[in-house]
Amino acid sequence: MPAKPARWNNALAEAPDPREIRKRALIVAAGRVFGTKGFHNTTLDDIASALSVTKPALYRYVENKHQILFECHQMAVAMAEEALAQAMQGSAAPLQQLHDFVALYIRKITSELGTCVVLTEYYSMTPDHTEVIQRRRRVIDTQLRTLVTQAVDQRLIAPCDAKLAVFFLMGAINNINRWFTEGGAQSGEQIAQAFADHAIACLSPLPMAPAKS
């Protein structure tokens, strides 16, 4: 007899808090199904099947599909917040902090969110959910604009519109999950490093002034 698939994608192995681990496994699996079938074409039955559980089991953690989409966005924003906080630790120059943020955030979304394209399903959320996500994203946006402005003020990069620079960076990052596949030609780590390097290059770093003799 073939072995039965592991329920909840084996997310409970050595789990300190089974309920939270189950919910996170649900969100990740749902995001990947959304990425394959599209949010509007995905049913709760599809998500339950991806986790090898019954649909009623999902209702212990979420009320409906829109709540799952909201939780997916909450997870993605939390990853950005964590990446930015980590990048801004220490005394690195603002340009290095921007580089580190891009690399850290991409590592997070490619390792856990995988092929989830939920970041592009922004306008499928309810108005209340959208407001919550927008509020958190605005904080991240403000912090990133500050880093860009500091880099300009310190003559690390050429003068630019900080708002447009951040839109460019985040647009590039949030689009990765449209084409990234686990097991593809390039790993999430390779993509993280390449995008971080490209991000800084696109900000036109200024050449270092020669040391005075």
Disulfide bonds with the S-S distance in Angstrom:
none
